[in-house]
Amino acid sequence: MKYLITGAAGFLGSHLTDALLAQGHEVIGVDNLLSGRMKNLEKAAAQPGFEFVHHDVTEPLSSNCDRIFHLAAPASPPLYQKDPVGTSKTCFLGTLNVLELARETGARVTMTSTSEVYGDPTQHPQREDYHGNVNPTGPRACYDEGKRVAETLAFDFRRMHGVDVRAARLFNTYGPRMDPKDGRVVSNFIMQALTGKDITLFGDGSQTRSFCYYTDMVRGLIRLMDADNIDAPVNLGNPVEVDMHHIARIVLDIVGSSSELVYKPLPEDDPTRRKPDIRRAWEVLNWAPEVPVEEGLAQTVVYFKNYVLDQVA
């Protein structure tokens, strides 16, 4: 098949691109390189079935394709808060343009939503039928509400125009090709440990997240795309809940770092607990994560060590 992937030069988009090419598909990778990097696509660029298109999804798309993975959006809080209006436009207009393309071509669409649609949840763990606890005017709203309206568009296009669309609500994902400067928990902790800086924890460090290794997430996204009769969002994430202290200690042990833990105020609207209920993914996709967080972090540290060495060189 011919796939179009928006956000193809990003951390997750580039791994998805590689996986589909390895299966023998053709891939058109679309990215404006705001947060994506061409270095992530070096392996794909050497494949005859890959084409890269430098394009901003806030502008209309034109392509002949069978299936579309829509990943384009800045997922790093520092980045999406740097230009909140641009983030909202990417979530709304980008999704609208992808859905219009799917309506014209008959392509099946899998769009990546986010656990952020649940906000700072009052339900734990979070099921897909939970409608969330989101501050619509806070500093994270551009992304949180942007993804919520993107889901609204997706299912309205399904109802009005018969577009075959499904939404994956992604929980924290990590691994090689993460941007070391993206400001997320895993990249922050590893870079601080490798460079001998203090490990920054927000609040008292007891807030929790779930961390899914990229290989598991790519497998889940492909299964979601391949599945028939999906008419509701599906959580994809690791149901093992860990607090920030635990992640910091694992990173320190892997790196062998003597960095100290320091504490800063909790950012506004930062969720205190995050854990997916993945029963729907198990039932309809036969999917669950397989890579333990310790193993995934060890592989990610190897990648980041190479990055630090490259920077020094």
C-alpha positions as CSV (number, residue, x, y, z in Angstrom):
1,M,0.0,0.0,0.0
2,K,0.9,3.6,-0.3
3,Y,1.0,5.4,3.1
4,L,1.2,9.1,3.8
5,I,2.6,10.0,7.2
6,T,2.4,13.6,8.6
7,G,5.0,14.4,11.1
8,A,7.3,11.7,9.5
9,A,10.5,13.3,10.6
10,G,9.6,13.3,14.2
11,F,10.7,10.7,16.8
12,L,7.7,8.4,16.5
13,G,6.8,9.2,12.9
14,S,10.3,8.2,11.7
15,H,10.1,4.9,13.4
16,L,6.7,4.3,12.0
17,T,8.1,5.1,8.5
18,D,10.9,2.6,8.9
19,A,8.5,-0.1,10.1
20,L,6.1,0.4,7.1
21,L,9.0,0.4,4.6
22,A,10.3,-2.8,6.1
23,Q,6.9,-4.3,5.4
24,G,7.3,-3.5,1.8
25,H,4.9,-0.5,1.6
26,E,5.5,2.9,0.0
27,V,5.7,5.9,2.3
28,I,5.2,9.6,1.6
29,G,6.7,11.4,4.6
30,V,5.3,14.9,5.2
31,D,6.9,17.3,7.7
32,N,7.6,21.1,8.1
33,L,10.6,20.2,10.3
34,L,9.5,22.5,13.1
35,S,10.2,19.7,15.6
36,G,11.2,16.9,13.3
37,R,14.7,16.3,12.0
38,M,15.9,14.9,8.7
39,K,18.5,12.9,10.5
40,N,15.6,10.8,11.8
41,L,14.8,9.8,8.2
42,E,18.3,8.9,7.1
43,K,17.5,5.2,7.0
44,A,14.2,5.8,5.2
45,A,15.8,8.1,2.7
46,A,18.0,5.2,1.4
47,Q,14.9,3.2,0.6
48,P,13.4,3.3,-2.9
49,G,9.8,3.3,-1.6
50,F,10.2,6.6,0.4
51,E,9.5,10.1,-0.7
52,F,9.8,13.2,1.5
53,V,7.6,16.3,1.1
54,H,8.5,19.4,3.0
55,H,5.0,20.8,3.9
56,D,3.1,22.4,6.7
57,V,-0.2,20.6,7.3
58,T,-2.0,23.8,8.1
59,E,-2.0,24.2,4.3
60,P,-4.1,21.8,2.1
61,L,-2.6,18.5,1.2
62,S,-2.7,16.7,-2.2
63,S,-1.6,13.1,-2.7
64,N,-2.7,9.7,-4.0
65,C,-2.5,7.3,-1.0
66,D,-4.3,4.4,0.5
67,R,-3.8,5.1,4.1
68,I,-2.8,8.1,6.2
69,F,-1.1,8.3,9.6
70,H,-1.6,11.8,11.0
71,L,1.0,12.5,13.6
72,A,1.9,16.1,12.9
73,A,1.8,18.3,16.0
74,P,4.4,19.5,18.5
75,A,4.1,17.2,21.4
76,S,6.7,18.7,23.7
77,P,5.2,21.1,26.2
78,P,8.0,23.8,25.9
79,L,7.7,23.7,22.1
80,Y,3.9,23.8,21.9
81,Q,3.7,26.5,24.5
82,K,6.2,28.6,22.6
83,D,3.7,29.2,19.9
84,P,0.3,28.2,21.3
85,V,-1.7,29.8,18.5
86,G,0.4,27.9,15.9
87,T,-0.2,24.7,18.0
88,S,-3.9,25.2,17.9
89,K,-3.8,25.8,14.2
90,T,-1.8,22.7,13.6
91,C,-4.2,20.5,15.6
92,F,-7.3,22.0,14.0
93,L,-6.3,22.9,10.4
94,G,-3.8,20.1,10.1
95,T,-6.4,17.5,11.0
96,L,-9.1,19.2,8.8
97,N,-6.8,19.1,5.8
98,V,-5.9,15.4,6.4
99,L,-9.6,14.5,6.7
100,E,-10.4,16.4,3.5
101,L,-7.7,14.5,1.7
102,A,-9.1,11.2,3.0
103,R,-12.6,12.2,1.9
104,E,-11.3,12.9,-1.6
105,T,-9.2,9.8,-1.9
106,G,-11.1,7.3,0.2
107,A,-7.9,6.7,2.3
108,R,-8.2,5.2,5.8
109,V,-6.9,7.5,8.5
110,T,-5.3,6.8,11.9
111,M,-4.7,10.0,13.8
112,T,-2.7,10.3,17.0
113,S,-4.5,12.0,19.8
114,T,-3.1,12.1,23.3
115,S,-3.6,11.2,26.9
116,E,-3.7,15.0,27.4
117,V,-7.3,15.0,26.3
118,Y,-8.0,13.6,29.8
119,G,-6.3,16.7,31.4
120,D,-5.5,16.3,35.1
121,P,-7.8,13.3,35.4
122,T,-10.2,12.6,38.3
123,Q,-10.7,9.1,37.0
124,H,-7.9,6.6,37.5
125,P,-6.9,4.7,35.4
126,Q,-8.2,6.6,32.4
127,R,-10.8,4.8,30.2
128,E,-11.8,6.0,26.7
129,D,-15.3,6.8,27.9
130,Y,-13.9,9.4,30.4
131,H,-14.4,12.9,29.1
132,G,-11.5,14.5,31.0
133,N,-10.7,17.4,33.3
134,V,-9.1,20.0,31.0
135,N,-8.6,23.7,31.7
136,P,-9.6,25.3,28.4
137,T,-7.8,28.6,29.1
138,G,-4.5,27.4,30.7
139,P,-1.0,27.3,29.1
140,R,-1.4,23.6,28.1
141,A,-4.9,24.2,26.5
142,C,-3.5,24.8,23.0
143,Y,-2.4,21.2,22.8
144,D,-5.0,19.6,25.1
145,E,-8.0,21.3,23.5
146,G,-6.4,21.2,20.1
147,K,-6.3,17.4,20.2
148,R,-9.8,17.2,21.6
149,V,-11.2,19.3,18.7
150,A,-9.1,17.1,16.3
151,E,-11.0,14.1,17.6
152,T,-14.3,16.0,17.2
153,L,-13.4,16.7,13.6
154,A,-12.4,13.1,13.0
155,F,-15.6,11.5,14.2
156,D,-17.8,14.2,12.5
157,F,-16.1,13.4,9.2
158,R,-16.8,9.7,9.9
159,R,-20.5,10.5,10.6
160,M,-21.0,13.1,7.8
161,H,-18.8,11.8,5.0
162,G,-18.1,8.1,5.9
163,V,-14.3,8.7,6.3
164,D,-12.7,5.5,7.8
165,V,-10.9,7.2,10.7
166,R,-9.7,6.0,14.0
167,A,-8.0,7.9,16.9
168,A,-5.2,6.6,19.0
169,R,-4.8,8.3,22.4
170,L,-1.1,8.0,23.0
171,F,0.4,8.0,26.5
172,N,4.0,8.9,27.1
173,T,6.3,7.2,24.6
174,Y,10.1,7.2,24.6
175,G,13.1,5.8,22.9
176,P,15.9,6.5,20.4
177,R,15.5,9.6,18.2
178,M,13.8,11.6,20.9
179,D,15.1,15.2,20.7
180,P,17.5,15.5,23.7
181,K,16.3,19.1,24.1
182,D,12.6,18.5,23.9
183,G,11.9,19.2,27.6
184,R,10.2,15.8,28.3
185,V,10.8,13.7,31.4
186,V,12.9,10.9,29.8
187,S,15.1,13.2,27.7
188,N,15.5,15.7,30.5
189,F,16.6,13.0,33.1
190,I,19.0,11.3,30.7
191,M,20.6,14.4,29.4
192,Q,21.0,15.8,33.0
193,A,22.5,12.5,34.2
194,L,24.9,12.2,31.3
195,T,26.2,15.8,31.7
196,G,26.5,15.6,35.5
197,K,23.7,18.2,36.1
198,D,21.1,18.0,38.8
199,I,18.0,16.0,38.0
200,T,15.0,18.3,37.9
201,L,11.9,17.0,39.5
202,F,8.7,19.1,39.6
203,G,6.5,19.2,42.7
204,D,7.5,16.5,45.2
205,G,8.3,14.0,42.4
206,S,5.4,11.8,43.3
207,Q,3.3,12.5,40.2
208,T,3.0,9.5,38.0
209,R,3.1,8.6,34.3
210,S,3.2,5.5,32.1
211,F,6.1,5.0,29.7
212,C,5.7,3.0,26.5
213,Y,8.8,2.1,24.4
214,Y,8.6,3.2,20.8
215,T,8.6,-0.4,19.3
216,D,5.5,-1.2,21.3
217,M,3.8,2.0,20.2
218,V,4.6,1.5,16.5
219,R,3.2,-2.0,16.7
220,G,0.0,-0.7,18.3
221,L,-0.5,2.0,15.7
222,I,-0.1,-0.4,12.9
223,R,-2.5,-2.8,14.4
224,L,-5.0,0.0,14.9
225,M,-4.7,1.0,11.3
226,D,-5.1,-2.6,10.1
227,A,-8.1,-3.4,12.3
228,D,-11.6,-3.1,10.8
229,N,-14.7,-1.5,12.4
230,I,-13.0,0.8,14.9
231,D,-15.6,3.4,15.8
232,A,-14.2,4.9,19.0
233,P,-10.8,6.2,20.3
234,V,-8.3,3.6,21.6
235,N,-5.8,4.2,24.4
236,L,-2.2,3.1,23.5
237,G,0.2,3.2,26.4
238,N,1.9,1.2,29.1
239,P,-0.5,0.4,32.0
240,V,2.5,0.2,34.4
241,E,2.3,3.4,36.5
242,V,5.6,4.8,37.8
243,D,6.4,8.0,39.7
244,M,9.0,10.5,38.7
245,H,11.3,9.5,41.6
246,H,11.4,6.0,40.3
247,I,12.2,7.0,36.7
248,A,15.0,9.3,37.9
249,R,16.6,6.5,40.0
250,I,16.5,4.1,37.1
251,V,18.2,6.6,34.8
252,L,20.8,7.4,37.5
253,D,21.6,3.7,37.9
254,I,21.9,3.1,34.2
255,V,24.1,6.1,33.6
256,G,26.1,5.6,36.8
257,S,25.6,9.2,37.5
258,S,26.1,11.0,40.8
259,S,23.7,13.8,39.9
260,E,21.5,15.1,42.7
261,L,17.8,15.4,42.7
262,V,16.4,19.0,42.9
263,Y,12.8,20.1,43.1
264,K,11.0,22.9,41.4
265,P,7.3,24.1,41.5
266,L,4.8,22.0,39.6
267,P,3.8,23.6,36.3
268,E,0.3,24.9,36.0
269,D,-2.2,22.2,35.0
270,D,0.5,19.5,35.1
271,P,-1.4,16.1,35.6
272,T,-0.6,14.5,39.0
273,R,-1.5,10.9,37.8
274,R,-1.6,9.3,34.5
275,K,-2.3,5.7,33.6
276,P,-4.1,4.2,30.7
277,D,-6.8,1.6,30.8
278,I,-5.9,-0.5,27.8
279,R,-8.6,-3.1,27.9
280,R,-10.1,-1.8,24.6
281,A,-6.7,-2.1,22.9
282,W,-6.3,-5.7,24.2
283,E,-9.8,-6.7,23.1
284,V,-9.9,-5.2,19.6
285,L,-6.2,-5.2,18.7
286,N,-4.8,-8.0,20.8
287,W,-2.2,-5.4,21.8
288,A,-0.3,-4.7,25.0
289,P,3.2,-3.4,25.6
290,E,6.1,-5.9,26.0
291,V,9.2,-3.9,26.7
292,P,9.9,-3.2,30.5
293,V,10.7,0.4,31.3
294,E,14.2,-0.5,32.6
295,E,15.1,-2.2,29.3
296,G,13.7,0.6,27.2
297,L,15.5,3.3,29.2
298,A,18.8,1.4,28.8
299,Q,18.4,1.4,25.0
300,T,17.5,5.1,25.1
301,V,20.5,6.0,27.2
302,V,22.8,4.3,24.6
303,Y,21.3,6.6,21.9
304,F,21.7,9.7,24.1
305,K,25.3,8.8,25.0
306,N,26.1,8.8,21.3
307,Y,24.3,12.2,20.9
308,V,26.4,13.7,23.8
309,L,29.6,12.3,22.3
310,D,28.7,13.8,18.9
311,Q,28.0,17.2,20.5
312,V,31.4,17.1,22.3
313,A,33.2,16.0,19.1
